[in-house]
Amino acid sequence: MWCQSVFGAFSIVKKGGEGQWQIRARVHSDLLNLIHAAKLEGQQIIDTTNSDYRYRIIVGPEKLHCVFDALERSIDYPNFKGRIGQLPRMEKHCAAYHKIWGILERLQPTRAYGGFRGSSSD
């Protein structure tokens, strides 16, 4: 699962031993933000230079619940991209999130806000 949030961008996968999940990030501070928000202080961040995601934490089900609770509590906005643009230290994510939005917007049969999607340019 990919997750873009006010804490940063993550990939969450079930990987490793029984009942273990990896929460992976490309930016170290993203995992620090998530650890703080989910009250997982003391959680070790694994730094791997030979992997697709350099930083990761490994959690069990009880800690995964804490992560999702923190993500739920963080949604206090009516517009995600607008909220990211207001947050200090999230500048690097703002452009990426807008690009992701645009790429995914092209998957729907009409343009966002009701415009027609023609076949010649899309």
Buried (B, 14 or more C-beta within 10 A) or exposed (E): EEBBBBBBBBBBBEEEEEEBBBBBBBBEEBBBBBBEBBEBEEBEBBEEEEEEBBBBBBBEEEBBEBBEEBBEEBEEEEEBBEBBBEEEEBEEBBEEBEEBEEEEEEEEEEEEEEEEEEEEEE
